[in-house]
């Protein structure tokens, strides 16, 4: 089970850039546009399994089997691997007992050292916890790692959906239904992570 431990403050595209690209010159539109960019980002992340801004997560697993982290891109190494022992107390695993293999644009896979004596686990559900950070760079604070750089296709899809929602704030305009642009679905299908 994936648990989101933080919510990013930033936006995938700034309000000023979005207004320029969407040709919006209404100064009162900022709050609405920000909400729509956040909602479009959440929709895109759910549909593609990509994380668009640095976010802390915890992956909870039932046992010591090979663990696949379900979001990309993983940012650096894991923060921590912990577990609930047989008494229900949280214990931390030494970084020398595990390895993280990152499959580019797919997922992070955690494996344990051959000599790792897998401790007994709590009988509670999902006692193994892997804490990590995933997500593309915040455009306000980009890094030099191409793996975490924002992909223009991702930003374009989010902007396309936010712009559509901004222009079609009602579900029907003059008697016709306002549907999501087909280009959004095309970009989602191209960028989706299949497991």
Secondary structure, DSSP 8 states (H G I E B T S, - for coil): -EEE-----S-SS-HHHHHHHHT---GGGHHHHHHHHHHHHHHHHHHH-B--S-EEEEEEESSSS-EEE-SB-B-SS-SEEEEEBTTS-EEE--GGGEEEEEETTTEEEEEE-TT-----B-SSS--EEEEEEE----TTS--S-TTTS--HHHHHHHHHHHHHHHH--SSEETTEE----HHHHHHHHHH----
